[in-house]
Amino acid sequence: MPFEAENEHIIPDHYRNLRGSIICIVSMLLMLLIGISIWHGYAGYCEAIQNAENQSKSYALALKEHAERTFSETEQALSNFIQQVNMNGGIQNAPEPTLLNLAEKNAKYLPQINSIVIIDANGRLIVSSTGGTLRRPDLSDRAYFKHHRNNPEDKLFIGPPIKTRAADLWCFTISRRINTLSGGFGGVAMVALKISYFENLYSSIAAGNDGRLSLAGTNGDYLVLVPSEPRVYETGKKTALFFRSFVEKQPVHTYHNPSSNIAKEYRIVSYHKLDNYPVVAICSFGKDGAISNWREMTIKQGIITGLLCLLSVMLTRILLNHLEKLELTNILLQQQQKELMDAKENAESATRAKSEFLANMSHEIRTPMNAIIGLTQLVMETPLDEQQIEYLGRIKTSSSNLLGIINDILDFSKIEANKVEIEDIDLNLPELLEHVSDLFKPAAAEKGVSCSVHISHDIPANLIGDPLRLGQVLNNLISNAVKFTDQGSITISAEIADKDTETVLVRFVVSDTGIGLDVQQAEKLFQPFTQADGSIVRRFGGTGLGLSIARNLVELMGGSMTLSSSPGQGSSFTFTSRFKLADTAPKNSDKTVQTPFDIAEPIHGSHILMVEDTEVNQFVVREFLTRSGLNVKIANNGQEALDLLEKETFDAVLMDIQMPVMDGIHATRKIRETPDLQRLPIIAMTAAAQQQDRNTCINAGMNDFITKPIVPVEMLKKLIYWIQQSHQEQTET
């Protein structure tokens, strides 16, 4: 009693001091949590804005590069057309069929061109690549015609959008003045570029990102708007004055526009002025769309922070209520601690004794099992007929499986610590299933029960897995089926449940027409040391441990096990197991295989140019080719490859497709333009694996095509084939 009275005075003072400390600490932690949440929200906002700016810059640059190429191709086509017209006597003397043929020829291969036309000095249409010139409309009201009639300079003119009178199609124009032989105004040669071409191309980029892409002249004319805005084309609306001022001072710029000229909302805008044309490529993203994910995340974060604060207060309150009780029980716990230590020592002593017993039993069981296996092997080395060899082989296999199972069952430390390991070795699934079923067919036949095996034809015969563990599971299920089935049949089936490039998931089903189980019996069937009920033990025997071990092994093999059963109708055990495919999985084999160095012997010493912009891909392919006896030089893009090919000689080129500066398609076309390099083997090396990608590479002038991830042996075989063919062609010529 004196001790309890003393605690009544000591505990309250101690509790009050501890409570004050806890409240202070929790308050500081909550303030820190709120501060971190605010800082994280602000940092996320800045990051979202920065990402939108970077994305708009990237898209604007890509748009500028595409527009530059498109305008360049179009200008070249227009210049070629004018030159060809002049070579045929000019627009005054060349026959109209000739002019029409030249216009159609120059417009044929450029998808962006709607038409190429010639207009005489009076504004009348002479010829159009689209045909239909019988009406010869008057085009003297067009801006491009007025410009060239009033300006004697032979300069390219990019006109604002117009709706074609023949096809009712929105286009913008690129035109040049045509002079007579005396230097007077002879007419205009004009190319109409389809705005729909650019809209279709750019809409896939803008879709889903709240993005807007535009091409505009430096004079303010909108040439292309994505999403499409026909009303802007119709009204002739121009870019804002401040934007034109920006472009005049800075050819590349990113800025925020609180109220955009077209969308009338806050936009993040980037533009790039084309190097050779008075055109600006513009990309913008709405601020609301740019920060939508951030806003959603910030709201969730705020809710979570509030809930955490509330939870912290509640938990603190609960904690304080329990502190006093914990203090009072502390002395009792100290007294019990000594008792627990004594109990622990007793338990450890019992565990050691059990482990020693199991170790002794393991030794005693392994010894006769090893003798059985060894003697079986000795007998198999003596002269035997085929039936004896088969019987002894089954004895040896079954003995080995039994010994392996016993090793793990009796290894108590592994069982207790859940350290049973699944092996990855060669496994012939059809042979294993036939072997396991053959072990139980005689017992089934004695009861008049048929036992059959059905294997799906699409299951690979050779897999990588653990045949011992799989056989252990099947042995348990089939033996149970034979034990509990007095009439009817037992069926073992296997089929593919899932498959990828490296593994296959196989579904096994062991079904019987035996006594079956009700729901209550099925629920406790997988529990260790449990049978369906007491009558099962009395009638059939068994420990009730087999199905528990089987399910654990199935889970270790990456699968699961289920049961479907009805009393008197039989049972069906279904389990899955994942195996590695023999072609992709590591194999433990002592067989000598041909190394990559041996495979590449016909082209040892060849010089390979690898054009690849990713460093890790460069390293992997270079290491493999170098170890195969080849010399490798790396170019980071198509332009570097062209520079190296001008200086050095290579036997083959491995060409990536998507690269900065110059892509693989463009680089290949440039290489094929060089006469000395027209027979140089070029093999595409790309992650794009569709047939259309393959066709694009072949049409660009490449010889072959391999997809990533690279299969080294496949790459070597293609290099050997094309290098040898190239050398043979050079020898013949």
C-alpha positions in Angstrom: 0.0 0.0 0.0 2.8 2.5 0.7 4.1 1.9 -2.8 0.6 2.6 -4.4 0.2 5.7 -2.4 3.6 7.0 -3.5 2.6 6.3 -7.2 -0.5 8.4 -6.8 1.6 11.4 -6.1 4.5 10.7 -8.5 2.6 9.7 -11.6 0.4 12.9 -12.0 3.5 15.2 -11.9 5.4 13.0 -14.3 2.4 12.8 -16.6 1.9 16.6 -16.7 5.5 17.2 -17.7 5.4 14.5 -20.4 2.0 15.8 -21.7 3.4 19.3 -22.1 6.4 18.0 -24.0 4.2 15.9 -26.3 1.9 18.8 -27.0 4.8 21.1 -27.9 6.4 18.5 -30.1 3.2 17.7 -32.0 2.4 21.4 -32.5 5.9 21.9 -34.0 5.5 18.9 -36.2 2.1 20.1 -37.5 3.5 23.5 -38.3 6.4 21.8 -40.1 4.0 19.6 -42.0 1.8 22.6 -43.1 5.0 24.5 -44.1 6.3 21.6 -46.2 2.9 21.2 -47.9 2.8 24.9 -48.8 6.4 24.8 -50.1 5.7 21.6 -52.1 2.6 23.1 -53.6 4.5 26.3 -54.7 7.4 24.2 -56.1 4.9 22.0 -58.0 3.3 25.2 -59.5 6.6 26.5 -60.6 7.5 23.1 -62.1 4.2 22.9 -64.0 4.7 26.3 -65.5 8.3 25.5 -66.4 7.3 22.2 -68.0 4.7 24.1 -70.1 7.3 26.7 -71.2 9.8 23.9 -72.1 7.1 22.0 -74.0 6.0 25.1 -75.9 9.7 25.8 -76.8 10.2 22.3 -78.0 7.0 22.2 -80.0 7.7 25.6 -81.5 11.2 24.5 -82.5 9.9 21.3 -84.1 7.2 23.3 -85.9 9.8 25.8 -87.2 12.0 23.0 -88.5 9.1 21.3 -90.2 7.9 24.6 -91.7 11.4 25.4 -92.9 11.7 22.1 -94.7 8.2 22.4 -96.2 8.7 26.0 -97.4 12.1 25.0 -98.8 10.6 22.0 -100.7 7.8 24.2 -102.0 10.2 27.0 -103.1 12.4 24.5 -104.9 9.4 23.0 -106.7 8.2 26.5 -107.7 11.7 27.5 -108.9 12.1 24.3 -110.9 8.7 24.9 -112.5 9.5 28.5 -113.5 12.9 27.4 -114.9 11.2 24.6 -116.9 8.6 27.0 -118.2 11.3 29.4 -119.4 13.2 26.6 -121.0 10.1 25.8 -123.0 9.7 29.4 -124.4 8.1 31.2 -121.4 4.4 31.5 -120.6 3.8 33.5 -123.8 5.2 30.8 -126.2 5.0 27.4 -124.3 2.0 25.2 -125.4 -0.6 24.9 -122.7 -0.4 21.0 -122.6 3.4 21.4 -121.9 2.7 24.0 -119.1 0.0 21.7 -117.6 2.4 18.7 -117.7 5.1 20.7 -116.0 2.7 22.0 -113.3 1.4 18.5 -112.6 4.9 17.0 -112.5 6.3 19.5 -110.0 3.2 19.3 -107.7 3.0 15.5 -107.8 5.3 14.4 -105.0 4.7 17.2 -102.4 1.6 16.4 -100.3 1.4 20.0 -99.0 0.8 21.4 -102.4 -2.8 21.8 -103.5 -2.0 23.3 -106.9 0.7 25.0 -109.0 -0.7 27.7 -111.4 0.4 30.3 -113.9 -1.5 33.6 -114.2 -0.9 35.9 -117.1 -0.3 39.7 -116.8 -4.0 40.4 -116.9 -4.8 38.1 -113.9 -6.3 35.3 -116.0 -5.5 31.7 -115.0 -3.5 30.1 -117.8 -2.9 26.6 -116.3 -3.4 24.8 -113.0 -1.9 21.5 -111.9 -5.4 20.5 -110.8 -6.8 20.9 -114.3 -10.2 22.5 -114.9 -8.9 25.7 -116.6 -11.7 26.0 -119.3 -13.4 28.8 -117.3 -10.1 30.7 -116.8 -11.2 32.8 -113.7 -9.9 36.3 -113.1 -7.4 36.2 -110.2 -6.3 39.8 -110.5 -7.9 40.6 -107.1 -5.6 38.2 -105.3 -3.0 39.8 -103.0 -0.1 37.8 -104.5 -1.0 39.1 -108.0 -1.2 42.7 -106.9 2.1 42.4 -105.1 4.0 41.0 -108.1 2.4 43.4 -110.6 3.4 46.4 -108.5 6.9 45.1 -107.4 9.4 44.4 -110.2 11.7 42.4 -107.9 11.8 38.7 -108.4 11.3 37.7 -104.8 9.3 35.0 -103.1 6.0 36.3 -101.7 4.0 34.4 -99.1 0.4 35.5 -99.3 -2.4 35.3 -96.7 -5.0 32.4 -96.6 -7.5 32.3 -99.5 -10.3 30.0 -100.3 -9.8 28.4 -103.7 -12.5 29.2 -106.2 -12.3 25.8 -107.8 -12.2 23.4 -104.8 -13.5 25.8 -102.1 -10.4 24.9 -100.0 -8.5 27.1 -97.6 -4.8 27.6 -98.8 -2.1 30.1 -98.4 0.2 31.0 -101.3 3.9 31.1 -102.2 4.5 32.9 -105.5 7.1 34.5 -107.8 6.8 37.1 -110.5 7.4 36.0 -114.1 9.0 38.6 -116.4 8.8 38.8 -120.2 11.9 38.6 -122.3 11.9 42.4 -122.3 11.8 42.6 -118.5 8.1 43.5 -118.2 5.5 41.9 -116.1 4.6 38.6 -117.7 2.5 37.0 -115.0 2.7 35.1 -111.8 3.7 31.5 -110.9 2.0 30.5 -107.7 1.8 27.4 -105.4 -1.2 27.0 -103.2 -0.4 25.2 -100.0 -3.2 23.2 -98.3 -3.9 24.5 -94.8 -5.6 21.2 -94.1 -2.2 19.5 -94.6 -0.7 21.4 -91.8 -3.8 21.1 -89.6 -3.9 17.3 -90.0 -0.2 17.1 -89.2 -0.2 19.4 -86.2 -3.5 18.4 -84.7 -2.1 15.1 -83.3 0.4 17.2 -81.3 -2.1 19.7 -80.1 -4.8 17.2 -79.2 -5.3 16.5 -75.6 -2.7 19.1 -74.4 -4.8 22.3 -74.7 -2.1 23.3 -77.2 -2.4 25.7 -80.1 0.1 25.7 -83.1 0.3 28.5 -85.6 2.3 29.7 -88.6 2.1 33.4 -89.2 3.8 35.8 -91.5 6.0 38.5 -90.0 3.6 41.0 -91.5 0.9 39.6 -89.1 -1.1 37.3 -91.4 -2.1 34.0 -89.9 -1.2 31.2 -92.3 -2.1 28.1 -90.3 -4.1 27.8 -87.0 -4.5 24.5 -85.1 -7.1 24.1 -83.9 -8.6 25.4 -87.1 -10.1 28.9 -87.1 -11.7 29.6 -90.5 -13.3 32.8 -89.2 -9.7 34.2 -88.7 -8.9 33.3 -92.3 -12.1 34.9 -93.5 -11.7 38.2 -91.5 -8.0 38.5 -92.2 -7.3 39.0 -88.5 -3.6 39.6 -87.8 -1.2 38.9 -85.0 -1.1 41.4 -82.2 1.2 44.5 -82.6 3.3 43.7 -79.6 3.9 40.2 -80.9 5.2 41.6 -84.2 7.4 43.9 -82.2 8.7 40.8 -80.3 9.5 39.0 -83.5 11.3 42.0 -85.0 13.6 42.3 -82.0 14.0 38.6 -81.0 13.7 35.7 -83.5 13.2 33.2 -80.6 11.2 34.1 -77.5 8.9 32.7 -74.8 6.4 34.8 -72.9 3.1 34.8 -71.0 0.1 36.4 -72.6 -2.8 37.1 -70.1 -5.3 37.4 -73.0 -4.3 35.7 -76.2 -5.3 37.1 -79.6 -7.3 34.0 -80.6 -8.2 32.0 -77.6 -8.9 35.0 -75.3 -7.3 33.3 -72.3 -4.1 33.2 -70.4 -1.5 31.4 -72.6 2.2 30.4 -72.4 3.6 31.2 -75.8 6.8 30.3 -77.6 7.8 31.2 -81.1 10.7 30.6 -83.5 11.1 32.8 -86.6 12.1 30.8 -89.7 15.7 31.3 -90.8 15.0 31.8 -94.5 11.4 32.9 -94.7 9.3 35.8 -93.2 7.3 33.3 -91.2 7.0 32.6 -87.4 6.2 29.2 -85.9 4.1 29.6 -82.7 3.2 27.2 -80.0 1.1 28.0 -76.9 -0.5 26.2 -74.0 -3.3 27.4 -71.7 -2.1 28.2 -68.2 -5.2 26.5 -66.8 -4.5 23.3 -68.7 -0.8 23.5 -67.8 -1.5 23.6 -64.0 -4.6 21.4 -64.0 -2.7 18.4 -62.7 -0.9 20.5 -60.2 -4.2 22.0 -59.0 -5.8 18.6 -58.6 -2.7 17.3 -56.8 -2.6 20.4 -54.5 -6.2 20.0 -53.6 -5.7 16.3 -52.7 -2.5 17.2 -50.8 -4.4 19.9 -48.9 -7.1 17.4 -48.0 -4.5 14.8 -46.9 -2.6 17.4 -44.9 -5.8 18.5 -43.1 -6.7 14.9 -42.4 -3.2 14.2 -41.1 -3.4 17.2 -38.8 -6.8 16.1 -37.5 -5.6 12.5 -37.1 -2.5 13.8 -35.3 -4.6 15.7 -32.8 -6.9 12.7 -32.2 -4.0 10.3 -31.8 -2.2 12.7 -29.4 -5.3 12.9 -27.3 -5.6 9.1 -27.2 -1.9 8.8 -26.5 -2.1 11.2 -23.5 -5.0 9.2 -22.1 -3.0 6.0 -22.3 0.3 7.3 -20.9 -0.8 7.2 -17.3 -2.1 3.6 -17.7 1.2 2.7 -19.4 3.2 4.1 -16.5 1.2 2.1 -14.0 1.8 -1.2 -15.9 5.5 -0.6 -16.4 6.4 -2.2 -13.1 4.3 -5.3 -13.9 6.0 -5.6 -17.3 9.4 -5.5 -15.7 8.3 -8.4 -13.5 7.0 -10.3 -16.4 10.1 -9.7 -18.5 12.1 -12.0 -16.3 9.5 -14.7 -16.7 9.6 -14.3 -20.5 13.3 -14.6 -20.6 13.1 -17.9 -18.7 10.4 -19.1 -21.1 12.5 -18.0 -24.1 15.5 -20.0 -22.9 13.3 -23.0 -22.4 11.8 -22.6 -25.9 15.2 -22.2 -27.5 16.4 -25.3 -25.7 13.4 -27.2 -27.1 14.0 -25.8 -30.6 17.6 -26.9 -30.5 16.6 -30.4 -29.4 14.1 -30.6 -32.2 16.6 -29.4 -34.8 19.1 -32.0 -33.6 16.4 -34.7 -33.9 15.5 -33.6 -37.4 19.1 -33.5 -38.4 19.7 -37.0 -37.2 16.5 -38.2 -39.0 17.6 -36.4 -42.1 20.9 -38.3 -42.1 19.2 -41.6 -41.4 16.7 -41.1 -44.3 19.2 -39.7 -46.8 21.6 -42.6 -46.4 19.2 -45.4 -47.7 17.9 -43.0 -50.3 21.4 -42.3 -51.6 22.0 -46.0 -51.7 18.9 -46.7 -53.7 19.8 -44.0 -56.2 23.4 -45.1 -56.4 22.6 -48.8 -56.9 20.0 -47.9 -59.5 22.7 -46.0 -61.4 25.1 -48.9 -61.1 22.5 -51.3 -62.5 21.7 -49.0 -65.4 25.3 -49.1 -66.4 25.1 -52.9 -66.9 23.6 -54.5 -70.1 19.8 -54.1 -69.9 16.8 -54.3 -72.3 14.7 -51.3 -73.1 11.9 -52.1 -70.6 14.4 -52.5 -67.7 16.1 -49.2 -68.7 12.7 -47.5 -68.6 11.8 -49.0 -65.2 15.1 -48.2 -63.7 15.0 -44.7 -65.1 11.6 -44.2 -63.4 13.0 -45.5 -60.1 16.0 -43.2 -60.3 13.9 -40.2 -61.2 11.3 -40.9 -58.4 14.1 -41.6 -55.9 15.8 -38.4 -56.7 12.6 -36.4 -56.5 11.8 -38.1 -53.1 15.2 -37.4 -51.8 15.0 -33.7 -52.9 11.6 -33.4 -51.2 12.8 -35.1 -48.0 15.9 -32.8 -47.9 13.6 -29.7 -47.7 10.9 -31.2 -45.5 13.5 -32.4 -42.9 15.5 -29.2 -43.1 13.7 -27.6 -40.2 15.5 -24.2 -40.4 14.5 -23.7 -44.0 10.8 -24.6 -43.3 10.7 -22.3 -40.3 12.5 -19.4 -42.1 10.5 -19.8 -45.3 13.8 -20.3 -47.3 12.8 -23.0 -49.7 14.3 -22.0 -53.0 12.9 -22.6 -56.5 15.4 -23.7 -59.1 15.7 -22.6 -62.7 16.7 -25.6 -64.7 15.7 -27.3 -67.9 12.2 -28.8 -67.8 10.4 -30.9 -70.4 6.8 -30.4 -69.4 5.1 -33.1 -71.5 7.7 -35.7 -70.3 7.2 -34.6 -66.7 3.4 -34.8 -66.9 3.5 -38.3 -68.5 6.1 -39.5 -66.0 4.0 -38.3 -63.0 0.8 -39.7 -64.3 2.5 -43.1 -65.1 3.4 -43.4 -61.4 -0.3 -43.5 -60.5 -1.9 -45.2 -63.5 -1.4 -48.7 -62.0 -3.1 -47.8 -58.7 -5.9 -46.1 -60.6 -6.3 -49.1 -62.9 -6.7 -51.4 -59.9 -9.8 -49.4 -58.9 -11.1 -49.3 -62.4 -10.5 -45.6 -62.7 -9.1 -44.1 -66.0 -6.2 -41.6 -65.8 -5.5 -39.3 -68.8 -3.3 -36.4 -69.6 -4.2 -33.5 -71.9 -1.5 -31.0 -72.9 -2.4 -27.9 -75.0 -0.5 -28.0 -78.3 0.8 -24.4 -77.9 2.7 -25.0 -74.7 6.5 -25.1 -75.4 8.0 -28.5 -74.6 11.2 -27.1 -73.2 10.9 -24.6 -70.4 13.0 -23.4 -67.5 11.6 -24.1 -64.0 11.8 -26.4 -61.0 10.7 -29.9 -62.1 11.2 -31.2 -58.6 8.7 -28.8 -57.0 6.3 -29.0 -59.9 6.4 -32.8 -59.7 5.9 -32.6 -55.9 2.7 -30.6 -56.4 1.4 -32.8 -59.1 2.2 -36.0 -57.1 0.2 -34.7 -54.2 -2.9 -33.7 -56.2 -2.9 -36.9 -58.3 -2.3 -39.2 -55.4 -5.3 -37.5 -53.6 -7.4 -37.9 -56.7 -6.6 -41.7 -56.9 -7.2 -42.1 -53.1 -10.6 -40.4 -53.1 -11.9 -41.7 -56.5 -13.5 -45.2 -56.6 -15.1 -45.0 -60.1 -15.0 -42.7 -63.1 -11.9 -40.9 -64.2 -9.0 -38.7 -63.3 -7.9 -36.0 -65.8 -4.7 -34.0 -65.7 -4.6 -31.0 -68.2 -2.2 -28.1 -68.9 -2.8 -25.0 -71.0 -1.3 -21.5 -71.4 -2.9 -18.8 -69.1 -0.6 -15.9 -70.0 2.6 -15.4 -72.0 5.1 -12.7 -72.7 8.5 -12.5 -74.4 10.4 -14.2 -71.6 8.0 -16.2 -69.5 4.8 -18.3 -69.8 2.1 -18.9 -67.2 0.8 -22.5 -67.4 -2.6 -23.5 -65.8 -2.7 -27.0 -64.5 -6.0 -28.8 -63.7 -6.3 -32.1 -61.8 -10.0 -33.2 -61.7 -11.6 -36.4 -60.5 -15.1 -37.9 -60.1 -14.4 -38.8 -56.5 -16.3 -38.2 -53.2 -16.1 -34.3 -53.4 -16.2 -31.7 -50.7 -18.8 -29.3 -49.3 -18.1 -25.6 -48.8 -17.2 -26.0 -45.1 -14.7 -28.8 -45.8 -13.2 -26.9 -48.7 -12.6 -23.7 -46.7 -10.2 -25.5 -44.2 -8.7 -28.0 -46.7 -5.4 -26.0 -47.2 -4.7 -25.5 -43.5 -1.7 -27.5 -42.2 -2.4 -30.8 -40.5 -6.1 -30.6 -41.5 -8.4 -33.1 -43.3 -11.9 -32.5 -44.5 -13.2 -34.3 -41.4 -12.3 -37.1 -38.9 -13.9 -39.8 -41.1 -11.4 -39.0 -43.9 -8.5 -39.7 -41.6 -10.0 -43.0 -40.4 -10.9 -44.1 -43.9 -8.0 -42.9 -46.1 -5.3 -41.9 -43.7 -2.8 -39.0 -44.2 -1.3 -36.1 -42.2 -3.3 -33.3 -43.9 0.0 -31.5 -44.6 0.3 -32.2 -48.4 -2.1 -29.6 -49.8 -0.7 -26.9 -47.5 2.9 -27.6 -48.8 1.6 -27.8 -52.4 -0.1 -24.4 -52.2 3.0 -22.8 -50.7 5.2 -24.3 -53.5 2.8 -23.0 -56.2 3.0 -19.5 -54.8 6.8 -19.7 -54.7 6.6 -20.7 -58.4 4.7 -17.5 -59.2 1.2 -18.9 -59.3 -1.9 -19.7 -57.2 -4.1 -22.7 -56.3 -7.9 -22.9 -56.2 -10.5 -25.7 -55.6 -13.9 -26.4 -57.1 -15.8 -29.3 -55.6 -19.3 -30.6 -54.8 -20.2 -33.6 -52.6 -20.5 -36.7 -54.7 -19.6 -34.8 -57.9 -15.8 -34.9 -57.6 -13.2 -32.2 -57.2 -11.1 -30.0 -59.5 -7.8 -28.5 -58.3 -6.5 -25.7 -60.5 -3.1 -24.1 -60.0 -0.8 -21.9 -62.1 3.0 -21.7 -62.4 5.2 -19.3 -64.2 8.1 -20.7 -66.3 10.9 -19.0 -68.2 11.1 -19.7 -71.9 14.1 -21.9 -72.8 15.3 -19.4 -75.4 15.4 -16.4 -73.0 16.1 -18.0 -69.6 19.6 -18.8 -68.3 20.5 -22.4 -68.8 22.8 -24.5 -66.6 24.4 -26.5 -69.4 27.8 -28.0 -69.8 27.4 -28.2 -73.6 29.8 -26.2 -75.7 28.0 -23.5 -77.6 29.2 -21.3 -80.4 30.3 -17.9 -79.1 29.5 -14.7 -80.9 33.2 -14.4 -81.8 33.0 -17.8 -83.6 29.8 -16.7 -85.4 31.3 -13.5 -86.6 34.5 -15.2 -88.0 33.6 -14.6 -91.7 33.7 -10.8 -91.1 36.4 -10.5 -88.4 38.2 -7.1 -88.7 35.3 -5.4 -90.5 34.7 -1.8 -89.8 31.2 -1.0 -88.6 29.8 2.6 -88.3 27.1 2.7 -85.6 24.8 5.7 -85.8 23.0 6.0 -82.4 22.3 8.9 -80.1 21.7 7.0 -76.9 24.8 6.4 -74.9 23.7 3.1 -73.2 22.7 1.6 -76.6 26.1 2.7 -78.0 27.9 1.0 -75.2 25.9 -2.3 -75.4 26.2 -2.7 -79.2 29.8 -1.6 -79.3 30.8 -4.1 -76.6 29.1 -6.9 -78.3 30.5 -6.2 -81.7 34.0 -5.6 -80.4 33.9 -8.9 -78.5 32.8 -10.5 -81.8 36.0 -9.3 -83.5 34.6 -6.2 -85.3 35.9 -2.6 -85.3 33.2 -0.1 -84.3 33.1 3.7 -84.7 30.2 5.7 -83.3 28.3 8.7 -84.7 25.8 10.4 -82.5 23.5 11.5 -85.3 23.1 11.4 -89.1 25.2 14.5 -89.8 28.1 13.0 -87.9 27.7 9.8 -89.9 27.9 11.7 -93.1 31.1 13.5 -91.9 32.7 10.2 -91.0 31.8 8.6 -94.3 33.6 11.4 -96.1 36.8 10.6 -94.3 36.8 6.9 -93.6 35.8 3.6 -95.2 33.3 1.3 -93.5 32.0 -2.2 -94.4 28.5 -1.6 -93.0 26.3 1.0 -91.1 23.9 0.3 -88.2 21.5 3.3 -88.5 19.1 4.4 -85.7 16.0 6.2 -87.0 15.1 8.9 -84.5 18.0 11.1 -83.7 18.6 14.9 -83.2 20.3 17.1 -85.8 19.6 14.6 -88.7 17.5 11.5 -88.4 18.3 8.1 -89.9 16.0 8.3 -92.9 17.4 11.6 -94.1 20.9 10.5 -93.5 20.4 7.3 -95.5 19.0 9.3 -98.4 22.0 11.6 -98.3 24.4 8.5 -98.3 22.6 7.0 -101.3 23.2 10.2 -103.2 26.9 9.6 -103.1 27.9 7.2 -105.9 30.7 5.5 -104.0 28.3 4.7 -101.1 25.3 3.3 -103.0 26.3 -0.3 -102.3 27.3 0.3 -98.6 25.1 -2.0 -96.4 22.9 0.1 -94.2 20.8 -1.8 -91.6 18.1 0.0 -89.6 18.4 -0.4 -85.8 15.2 1.0 -84.3 12.5 0.5 -81.6 9.8 1.1 -84.2 8.7 -2.4 -85.2 5.6 -2.0 -87.4 5.5 -3.0 -91.0 5.1 0.6 -92.2 8.3 1.6 -90.3 10.1 -1.3 -92.1 8.8 -0.1 -95.4 9.9 3.5 -94.7 13.5 2.3 -94.0 13.7 0.1 -97.1 12.2 2.9 -99.3 14.8 5.3 -98.0 17.6 3.0 -99.2 18.4 0.8 -96.3 19.2 -2.9 -96.9 17.7 -4.5 -93.8 15.8 -3.9 -90.6 16.3 -5.1 -87.0 14.2 -4.1 -84.0 15.2 -3.2 -80.4 15.8 -4.8 -78.1 18.6 -6.2 -80.2 19.1 -10.0 -80.5 22.9 -10.2 -80.9 23.0 -13.3 -83.0 20.4 -12.0 -85.4 22.4 -8.7 -85.8 25.6 -10.7 -86.5 23.8 -12.9 -89.1 22.5 -9.8 -90.9 25.9 -8.1 -90.8 27.6 -11.3 -92.2 25.0 -11.6 -95.0 25.1 -8.0 -96.2 28.9 -7.5 -95.8 29.6 -10.6 -97.7 27.1 -9.7 -100.4 28.6 -6.2 -100.7 32.2 -7.6 -101.1 31.0 -10.1 -103.7 29.3 -7.3 -105.7 32.4 -5.2 -105.5 34.5 -8.2 -106.7 32.2 -8.9 -109.7 32.3 -5.2 -110.8 
